[in-house]
Amino acid sequence: MSGQAALLEELKKETGFYSIVSLMTEVPAFKKVILQGERIIPAILHDLKENGPDRALFLALKQLSKKQPKLPIIPGDMEQTKNIWLEWGQKNGYLN
């Protein structure tokens, strides 16, 4: 497992029981992910593709990306949100 993948696993572990966004963004792993900058975006997208939707990863993408995709009209549809981010990643050169 790469260092970035391990960091993303740490993030998901630390935020898995939070439902409040402000609490998710305060955990140490979230701050470490954000400090990685745009270079971690491909790893986040790969994780979403392989492991499915995750709110903390969506939050990280939202903070890291300069241009964001149009998110779903149906709030809470995490599968649709995942697919939109993956499409965005392909269009913007973060996924092959």
C-alpha atoms as a printed R data frame, in Angstrom:
   type eleno elety resid chain resno       x      y       z
1  ATOM     1    CA   MET     A     1   0.000  0.000   0.000
2  ATOM     2    CA   SER     A     2   1.397  3.391  -0.963
3  ATOM     3    CA   GLY     A     3   1.830  6.192   1.538
4  ATOM     4    CA   GLN     A     4  -1.107  8.043   0.033
5  ATOM     5    CA   ALA     A     5  -3.346  4.976   0.143
6  ATOM     6    CA   ALA     A     6  -2.407  4.411   3.790
7  ATOM     7    CA   LEU     A     7  -3.196  8.042   4.570
8  ATOM     8    CA   LEU     A     8  -6.618  7.726   2.922
9  ATOM     9    CA   GLU     A     9  -7.325  4.578   4.943
10 ATOM    10    CA   GLU     A    10  -6.352  6.482   8.078
11 ATOM    11    CA   LEU     A    11  -8.720  9.294   7.085
12 ATOM    12    CA   LYS     A    12 -11.631  6.921   6.533
13 ATOM    13    CA   LYS     A    13 -10.935  5.196   9.840
14 ATOM    14    CA   GLU     A    14 -10.777  8.501  11.760
15 ATOM    15    CA   THR     A    15 -13.931  9.946  10.169
16 ATOM    16    CA   GLY     A    16 -16.079  6.853   9.720
17 ATOM    17    CA   PHE     A    17 -18.255  7.539  12.734
18 ATOM    18    CA   TYR     A    18 -18.750 11.279  12.139
19 ATOM    19    CA   SER     A    19 -21.814 12.647  10.391
20 ATOM    20    CA   ILE     A    20 -20.986 16.314  10.968
21 ATOM    21    CA   VAL     A    21 -18.751 17.820   8.289
22 ATOM    22    CA   SER     A    22 -16.958 20.215  10.634
23 ATOM    23    CA   LEU     A    23 -15.851 17.280  12.788
24 ATOM    24    CA   MET     A    24 -14.537 15.357   9.765
25 ATOM    25    CA   THR     A    25 -12.379 18.249   8.649
26 ATOM    26    CA   GLU     A    26 -10.773 18.583  12.096
27 ATOM    27    CA   VAL     A    27  -9.261 15.102  12.359
28 ATOM    28    CA   PRO     A    28  -5.461 14.939  11.901
29 ATOM    29    CA   ALA     A    29  -5.646 12.666   8.852
30 ATOM    30    CA   PHE     A    30  -7.934 15.109   7.003
31 ATOM    31    CA   LYS     A    31  -5.432 17.885   7.563
32 ATOM    32    CA   LYS     A    32  -2.611 15.632   6.310
33 ATOM    33    CA   VAL     A    33  -4.594 14.827   3.161
34 ATOM    34    CA   ILE     A    34  -5.206 18.513   2.457
35 ATOM    35    CA   LEU     A    35  -1.505 19.280   2.972
36 ATOM    36    CA   GLN     A    36  -0.736 16.814   0.144
37 ATOM    37    CA   GLY     A    37  -2.378 19.242  -2.257
38 ATOM    38    CA   GLU     A    38  -3.558 18.317  -5.731
39 ATOM    39    CA   ARG     A    39  -1.062 15.474  -6.049
40 ATOM    40    CA   ILE     A    40  -3.290 13.255  -3.852
41 ATOM    41    CA   ILE     A    41  -6.382 13.732  -6.041
42 ATOM    42    CA   PRO     A    42  -5.611 10.690  -8.270
43 ATOM    43    CA   ALA     A    43  -5.243  8.489  -5.162
44 ATOM    44    CA   ILE     A    44  -8.560  9.737  -3.774
45 ATOM    45    CA   LEU     A    45 -10.320  9.062  -7.072
46 ATOM    46    CA   HIS     A    46  -8.742  5.614  -7.298
47 ATOM    47    CA   ASP     A    47  -9.935  4.844  -3.763
48 ATOM    48    CA   LEU     A    48 -13.475  5.954  -4.633
49 ATOM    49    CA   LYS     A    49 -13.407  3.803  -7.765
50 ATOM    50    CA   GLU     A    50 -12.116  0.712  -5.959
51 ATOM    51    CA   ASN     A    51 -13.786  1.025  -2.560
52 ATOM    52    CA   GLY     A    52 -16.935  3.041  -3.159
53 ATOM    53    CA   PRO     A    53 -18.247  6.367  -1.884
54 ATOM    54    CA   ASP     A    54 -16.910  8.040   1.240
55 ATOM    55    CA   ARG     A    55 -18.005 11.434   2.613
56 ATOM    56    CA   ALA     A    56 -14.551 12.354   3.939
57 ATOM    57    CA   LEU     A    57 -13.012 11.716   0.511
58 ATOM    58    CA   PHE     A    58 -15.691 13.864  -1.130
59 ATOM    59    CA   LEU     A    59 -14.900 16.666   1.330
60 ATOM    60    CA   ALA     A    60 -11.194 16.383   0.588
61 ATOM    61    CA   LEU     A    61 -11.823 16.516  -3.170
62 ATOM    62    CA   LYS     A    62 -14.016 19.565  -2.738
63 ATOM    63    CA   GLN     A    63 -11.260 21.388  -0.833
64 ATOM    64    CA   LEU     A    64  -8.425 20.258  -3.118
65 ATOM    65    CA   SER     A    65  -9.978 20.775  -6.548
66 ATOM    66    CA   LYS     A    66  -9.880 24.177  -8.173
67 ATOM    67    CA   LYS     A    67 -12.731 23.321 -10.510
68 ATOM    68    CA   GLN     A    68 -15.460 21.143  -9.108
69 ATOM    69    CA   PRO     A    69 -18.052 19.078 -10.926
70 ATOM    70    CA   LYS     A    70 -21.721 19.848 -10.734
71 ATOM    71    CA   LEU     A    71 -22.861 17.648  -7.878
72 ATOM    72    CA   PRO     A    72 -26.113 15.664  -7.848
73 ATOM    73    CA   ILE     A    73 -29.429 17.341  -7.398
74 ATOM    74    CA   ILE     A    74 -30.462 14.556  -5.002
75 ATOM    75    CA   PRO     A    75 -28.611 15.237  -1.729
76 ATOM    76    CA   GLY     A    76 -27.214 12.142  -0.101
77 ATOM    77    CA   ASP     A    77 -26.945 10.092  -3.298
78 ATOM    78    CA   MET     A    78 -23.369  9.044  -2.624
79 ATOM    79    CA   GLU     A    79 -23.125  6.613  -5.528
80 ATOM    80    CA   GLN     A    80 -24.114  9.341  -7.988
81 ATOM    81    CA   THR     A    81 -21.690 11.751  -6.298
82 ATOM    82    CA   LYS     A    82 -18.909  9.170  -6.661
83 ATOM    83    CA   ASN     A    83 -19.656  8.690 -10.355
84 ATOM    84    CA   ILE     A    84 -19.686 12.440 -10.992
85 ATOM    85    CA   TRP     A    85 -16.302 12.854  -9.275
86 ATOM    86    CA   LEU     A    86 -14.847  9.944 -11.272
87 ATOM    87    CA   GLU     A    87 -16.102 11.464 -14.529
88 ATOM    88    CA   TRP     A    88 -14.635 14.817 -13.450
89 ATOM    89    CA   GLY     A    89 -11.324 13.087 -12.707
90 ATOM    90    CA   GLN     A    90 -11.188 11.574 -16.185
91 ATOM    91    CA   LYS     A    91 -12.053 14.862 -17.890
92 ATOM    92    CA   ASN     A    92  -9.411 16.724 -15.900
93 ATOM    93    CA   GLY     A    93  -6.586 14.208 -16.363
94 ATOM    94    CA   TYR     A    94  -6.535 12.737 -12.850
95 ATOM    95    CA   LEU     A    95  -7.718  9.271 -14.009
96 ATOM    96    CA   ASN     A    96  -6.766  7.302 -17.080
